[in-house]
């Protein structure tokens, strides 16, 4: 059975195409340069939804002025062929002007959850994320939307936003997909040269070291953070930006782990900034 | 033909009740204490929509700390009977906790349009308005929503919000409904004692004086503002808070009126703050 994948550019086209799709509709928002992580979201969406839509948009408002917006990797033709193969029904590839037309001035902001971690080192990042996701939800009116656990704080923030604003969308967070050596899949891995690519496994190694300690009974969040720090420090090409061991729901930093915790970190490998996390407990 | 009006309290009940209503659905958001202005919105909604929903919620987040939240007039039984008579299908009367549950932390903000006028003298007001309206849109998923021109800046801000965030909702702004002597209908008119009620016509008189000058060819926005000032100054119980003659779309203050303009003012009559406006051109 083959069917045609609709590819649209403007909001009215999205609405029209969406109207033709049988529900429930699953939405997978992406910034393109798709990898197995994205495709795992699409496959999960196919499992539980009658139709699947994907957006490909490198959202400028979630990049800081000194970040990698202009060199963020793109491969639209490759992406579309992967999505076609995966059986996606509708793809939105808007231009910046389709999403942020002249006069645009409305923002969706989540407060407490965006203060630590990525929010602390990437001011304005989450405001860009929540605003564009709200726009995507209203454009597609999906029944369910799929995000990766790799961006753990983003997942928590979007869940909060959707709950707080009554979006009639189920948010499903899917497990991080990893390379064979443990590196979390990310479009930004494309920035790594071969040496850096090898060093980049240090995020997974550091998280694994802390997890092993945790599973052997160490519930002291400070110890676990220190274990991560030591592991990163031992890797010449890597520089730790932050490590956090926080309450899974509130993202508040912990002293002792009692319930579920999020162990997360951001690391520069060469000039490339990578993030990763494990859920503990 | 009689039918039952559904009255619900929680968000799940709204969703369930909404599912039973044939589309298109019209939504009239209110803070209750309903008057002819609200009812004109309901009647218009009935004209163009198969089903009509009304929300009654005195939204705390759009009141400043020194404003009249605690004494805002309420009359739920009277409101429900008016809405029943008007043939409304669904009414949502949430408690504060239904709209702002513990942990709530997401806000919708419109930037430039909220800076002048009401936004300047009521900091945070429009953030409360846009947030609750976004929530109402997502709760009811209406096809069309109805607001009064009396709150002119609110109308512009909600239109912008809905456009910017891709809400699939048509925004319709309906004319201000007035008492026989010109006073714009407002729940806050209930605060006025008989003397103040008489003085309160000064808003309409001031706007009318400026409109007459405009129609006789005076396009100088400063003249029109001065006319309003003089008229208000001559009324002993009234104190002008602001008068504005601004571009209708951007709400930027004008020197000369070329296109459509919004002439608006806020006046304290005794302790009661009233607003009104005329569209010029």
Interface residues (C-beta under 8 A of the other chain):
Chain A: X11 X15 X103 X104 X105 X106 X107 X108 X109 X110 X111 X112 X113 X130 X131 X134 X135 X138 X139 X141 X160 X161 X164 X165 X166 X167 X168
Chain B: X11 X15 X103 X104 X105 X106 X107 X108 X109 X110 X111 X112 X113 X130 X131 X134 X135 X138 X139 X141 X160 X161 X164 X165 X166 X167 X168
